[in-house]
Amino acid sequence: MKQTLQLMLTSSKKMKENRKLVTASKLETLLTEITVISLCAELYVRFVKRRIKADIEIVYPNKEEREESWLDFQKWIKNCDLSLFIHNVISKYIIIEEYYMKESIQKAIKLDYFEEGNFTSSVTDDIFFILRQCIKRSISSSSIDCVCAILNQAVTILEMDFKSMLKKTIDNGYFTGGVLDNISLAYNVMQSSFQQGKLQSVDEKTKDNQQLFLRTMNNCEVSSEHSLVLKNSLDHDINKVFHQHLDLHKAKFESCLADLSSLSSKFRSILEMALTELHGSVLKPEFRPLVSNFLSVSHNITEDDHDNYEANDPWVEEFIFKLQNLLNRFQSALLPNIFDQLVSYVVNEVVIQLEKTVFKSSFNRLALFFDKELRSLVTYLTTATSWSVRDRFSRLNQISTILNLDAVQEIDDYWGQNAGALTWRLTPAEVRVVLALRVEFKMDEIRRLKL
């Protein structure tokens, strides 16, 4: 016990000097013993307070005397040798626990590994497990200040060490294997090969970096979820242990727990950065030319062309096939909800680009074929994600409806009071532009419309 107390009361400066001599794993027993000492002292103080309060009630019949006597006792117990000793012990405990957390998390980051078949690497679960154990241990001390200090330090470590590591990986970008990427990567491969004494090709390094990027996206998503789970779990534990004193310190606890909610949002923001990067630098450059190919297929067609299109689709089947292959590269590597978000980015861009392309095309009365292309595309994208995509195509569906009209005046059957449950997403000016895409419709008739 004497050695334990000596180690507990070691100054922070000396601890930093001896940090290489004390491994984190050797401190767990010590930290647990300190919390037990703190808990025993707290229970004893509560016992003394109950007995003294009962005695004061008997000795002093006058209310003012009782209150004065109780305040005097409160001042005494707060400054007694036991309270001062425990306060000193807890202050040292906080230093040691912070050191333990920091070292353990650095080790978890260093030993991070990935098993085939998993979406995330080991570091995410390891870090949140370590922090959960440390905060639970501080709660068992029954010291409110101790819990708040450890909570704040846990959030700081998550933000400064773990979040920064994830963000750095995302900031490095998704290596696409382009010329500039390969030049930069080739230099890095040479450097690492010299350091490790192991040769690795640029293609292997590119693939490793791509997998690391996707894994980091999954780690961000899981970290965001773990932060909220940890917050809710700690909220329950704190209410359970400190329910008698919670009213006095509720604001302090809520502030600490709110930091975890904020951190969850920050992990989510990194994920959104990654999704934007992946969509912008990888997916978008590949599917935009596929959308533009729509212009290479005439929609001002004859009956023979229409029959030929029915038998051998000239655009949408190839577009769906290539888009499916593109998305399949990421589906097996990303968590389902992240993949859904990625598909959502793709859907939004496909809709925007296809709408622009349609406005550059021309159609005749056989434009019904465009409606078939649109339905095929919506059907595929609906199966590719768990989210509904039909609403995203509402403008294009309305464009298709207009292109399938037999006469300009038929728009009146769908517009204004005749719209019924239909909510038009196109403006009157856009409706006129779409009508003008039909080669049979005369501009004079379109201008005379009252929309």
Secondary structure as GFF3:
##gff-version 3
##sequence-region A 1 451
A	DSSP	alpha_helix	2	8	.	.	.	ID=ss1
A	DSSP	alpha_helix	12	17	.	.	.	ID=ss2
A	DSSP	three_ten_helix	24	27	.	.	.	ID=ss3
A	DSSP	alpha_helix	28	59	.	.	.	ID=ss4
A	DSSP	alpha_helix	63	78	.	.	.	ID=ss5
A	DSSP	alpha_helix	81	110	.	.	.	ID=ss6
A	DSSP	alpha_helix	122	139	.	.	.	ID=ss7
A	DSSP	alpha_helix	144	157	.	.	.	ID=ss8
A	DSSP	pi_helix	158	163	.	.	.	ID=ss9
A	DSSP	alpha_helix	164	171	.	.	.	ID=ss10
A	DSSP	alpha_helix	179	196	.	.	.	ID=ss11
A	DSSP	alpha_helix	202	241	.	.	.	ID=ss12
A	DSSP	alpha_helix	246	278	.	.	.	ID=ss13
A	DSSP	pi_helix	279	283	.	.	.	ID=ss14
A	DSSP	alpha_helix	284	292	.	.	.	ID=ss15
A	DSSP	three_ten_helix	293	296	.	.	.	ID=ss16
A	DSSP	alpha_helix	303	311	.	.	.	ID=ss17
A	DSSP	alpha_helix	316	331	.	.	.	ID=ss18
A	DSSP	alpha_helix	336	358	.	.	.	ID=ss19
A	DSSP	alpha_helix	368	384	.	.	.	ID=ss20
A	DSSP	three_ten_helix	390	393	.	.	.	ID=ss21
A	DSSP	alpha_helix	394	403	.	.	.	ID=ss22
A	DSSP	three_ten_helix	408	413	.	.	.	ID=ss23
A	DSSP	three_ten_helix	416	419	.	.	.	ID=ss24
A	DSSP	alpha_helix	428	437	.	.	.	ID=ss25
A	DSSP	alpha_helix	443	447	.	.	.	ID=ss26
###
